[in-house]
Amino acid sequence: MSRVDFIVQEATEDIIDRVTNVCLECYSDIKVGDTIHYDMLNYRYLCKSCQERLIEKKESIEDEEISEGLF
């Protein structure tokens, strides 16, 4: 991907208390110390597996757009 879409962070008590304690894609629990990914395009925290799925989905869409051309 050509631009930075995610910020990788460690879940802190502050994030869990003030923002969220679940992945906002699959709703799995986020615990202190977990690696989380902030999706800057959709303004949400994701777990690693949801972040990876989202990247794969974006890449497949970009590949389809490139292969289809302009017309």
C-alpha positions in Angstrom: 0.0 0.0 0.0 1.3 3.4 -0.9 0.2 5.3 2.1 0.1 4.7 5.9 -3.4 3.5 6.7 -2.7 2.1 10.2 -0.9 3.0 13.3 0.4 0.1 15.3 0.1 0.5 19.1 0.2 -1.4 22.3 -3.2 -1.4 24.1 -3.0 0.6 27.3 -5.4 1.0 30.1 -6.0 4.5 28.9 -7.1 3.3 25.4 -9.2 0.5 26.9 -10.9 2.8 29.4 -11.4 5.9 27.2 -11.9 4.5 23.7 -12.7 0.8 23.4 -12.0 -2.6 24.8 -13.0 -4.5 21.6 -11.9 -4.8 18.0 -14.4 -2.7 16.1 -14.6 -5.2 13.2 -15.0 -8.6 15.0 -15.8 -7.4 18.5 -13.1 -9.6 20.1 -11.8 -8.4 23.4 -8.7 -6.2 23.6 -6.5 -6.6 26.6 -3.8 -4.4 28.0 -0.6 -5.2 26.2 -2.2 -6.5 23.0 -1.0 -5.2 19.7 -3.7 -3.1 18.1 -4.0 -1.3 14.8 -5.7 2.1 14.5 -7.4 2.4 11.1 -6.8 6.0 10.1 -9.3 5.9 7.3 -12.2 4.7 9.3 -11.2 5.9 12.8 -11.3 2.7 14.7 -9.1 0.1 16.5 -8.7 -3.3 15.0 -7.1 -6.6 16.1 -4.2 -7.9 14.0 -6.3 -10.5 12.1 -9.0 -7.9 11.1 -6.3 -5.5 10.1 -4.6 -8.2 7.9 -8.0 -9.1 6.3 -8.7 -5.4 5.6 -5.3 -5.0 3.9 -5.9 -8.1 1.7 -9.3 -6.8 0.8 -8.0 -3.4 -0.2 -5.1 -5.0 -2.2 -7.5 -7.2 -4.1 -9.7 -4.2 -5.0 -6.7 -2.2 -6.1 -5.5 -5.2 -8.2 -8.9 -5.4 -9.9 -8.9 -1.7 -10.7 -5.5 -1.9 -12.2 -6.3 -4.9 -14.3 -9.5 -3.5 -15.6 -7.9 -0.3 -16.9 -9.8 2.9 -17.5 -12.6 1.4 -19.6 
